[in-house]
Amino acid sequence: MEPLIRIRGLSKQFGQGCERCLDATGPEHDTNLCRYCGSVMACNDVSFDLYRNEALGIVGESGSGKSTLVRLLHFEWEASGGTVELHRSAGLDNLTDLFEANSDYSRNLLGLTHFQKRQIRNALMGIVYQNPHLGLRMQVSSGGNIAERLLGAGWRNIARMRERSAELLEKTEIPVARMDEPPCNFSGGMQQRVQIAKALSNKPLILFLDEVTTGLDLSVQARVLDLIRNLRNEFKLSMLVVSHDLGVINLLCQRTMVMKAGRVVEAGLTDQILQDPQHRYTQLLVASQL
Amino acid sequence: MLTVEKLTKNFTLHILNGKRIEACKDVSFTVPKGGFLGLAGPSGAGKSTVLKCLYRTYLPCSGSILYESASGATVDLANLNDRAILDIRTKEIGYVSQFLKVIPRVSALDLVMEPILERNGVSVEEARERASGLLKRLRIPSHLFDAYPATFSGGEQQRVNIARAVSWKPRLLLLDEPTASLDTGSVGIVMEILKELRQEGTTMIGIFHDTDLLESVTDAVHRIC
């Protein structure tokens, strides 16, 4: 089977950069800050494939570039370099110019216009942030939050959007009677579940989960993880799971990449990463787990 | 069906200043289709390491593990890519660890049903029937079927673990001391189940500490020292 999405050499640099940036940053220097010009190499030369119906984990400490990677793929930030190509089977044939006639993969998505990127995001992607404030409008009703996303994906019928919102909230265990309340009235765990409902509303093929359980208390964390596990099976999602919690990764992902100072230091089967880590940093990470 | 040649695995521990631990060295053996090979040797000889290399939980340092897959192609599990390994694992290879590593908050019955549903393409009812039949046979009381195995006794957990691994009838089954925490009665049942599985064509490689058991169930023994 061919990958749904192919990512090659993805990079993000803050600052003007210099010739020595690449040599001065990275895991062996334990920093992503170039000491010659002060640029930050937040994410450097990251390549991987994401397949259908698979959960790929990304672990690493704070500042290793995990969230940057997600923001680049979600088109929130402009990448400094690299390519992202989508397989034809993603079903975006209606977008003109995306695919060349004789190729299975799209043009580099990073080179598209803002409008096209938004179209792709609305049609294919969902994201759940660690901080619900980023993913939700806190003062707008939960149903309205979901409807906003459905509008973006081309829905127009109000009654049908309401129906779909109720269905999703029910799936994510939010009492439907409270769908007209704004998320600011909800607990942290509930907000997170509204965010998941919103992310799933357009039936995405790719779901980005950025530290979704960090900061939730243990029993709530467990319910959110159970929910994600069930939804993955139900919707056949491809997920990119960013977490610094190895337990979360172990539970959700078959394959895992380890990042450090903006680069991928190791990638492999999740059980292999946890039981036979190769890189110095991964060994430290695994040995530090409680 | 499986030919292991000069399999070597070392661990380099960077956090202990690059200390090297030699786990197994130049291990070679062959298992014919439908065979049952026992691995023997003292504690720490590297028996489990070999099994984990076969399942690729450990990355072998050198040597080859030639596996004849169901599709007829021979692949080297020692350096096959991750996706292909996952594919073979889901379709063909089962692994029984010494202890149950539970997914939290999944009931015993669901744990055993899951691989059947995922791999055998049967209906939920049939999967439930097969799973509960297997659990019953392994003497798990039926009122525990919907409980979480984390709360079970050690022996019960291990029987759930075995049920989960054999339920979907893998083509190759790796057994890492599956019976170490079981009483004699349960061991007998497990052996019976393994025997039936072999009659249906499953090839097996196993580690057993009990020498009598080792010799009675396997048809060849490879000693690692």
Interface residues (C-beta under 8 A of the other chain):
Chain A: Y51 A222 D226 L251 Q254 R255 A267 G268 L269 D271 Q272 Q275 D276 Q278 H279 R280 Q283 L284 A287
Chain B: F11 L13 H14 I15 K52 R56 T57 Y58 L59 D82 R83 I85 L86 I103 P104 R105
